[in-house]
């Protein structure tokens, strides 16, 4: 018998008796006004900016207002006419380095955590992570209450690649200091269409 076997046998001999567990009885959160609560959570939980596109206002107007100094704006979306680079025309994702603003479309948003599901709809998925700032366009009608509803959406797992993004990249595991933009965008703006 090896020392590993001895340890496992000792653990088995000294384990408590199994306990009967009752039903979970979990009810996922829902919200009375999902759009308003989503906007609030995008700002408070996800630490992003959130704008509701108004009549007569364009996506370009908001991008230029929020990022007036941006020189390199990458997007393959037709409504983003202020884009200076179409990422689908680049051969190598490393050519996206130095992108001030990347603009992508989200499939749906999740109220409970302010996250947005972004399927791969661009040649180089690096656009979502290498841009200094990320702008996510989201149809305001495509908002679900919670992650249970998100995972139950038809076609949710039919994507080659997708990512939930909730605000700028953040980490606080380095000397207990919060670092923004450690491994992704430093700033995120959500535009609800």
ABEGO torsion letter per residue (X at the ends): XBAAAAAAAAAAAABBBBBBBBBAGBBBBBBABAAAAAAAAAAAAAGBBBBBBBBGBBAAAAAAAABAABABBBBABAABAABABBAAABABAAAABGBABBBBBBABBBAAAGBBBBBBABABAAAAAABABBBBBBBAABBBABAAAAAABBGAAABABBBBBBEBBBBAABGGBBBBGAAEBABBBBBBX
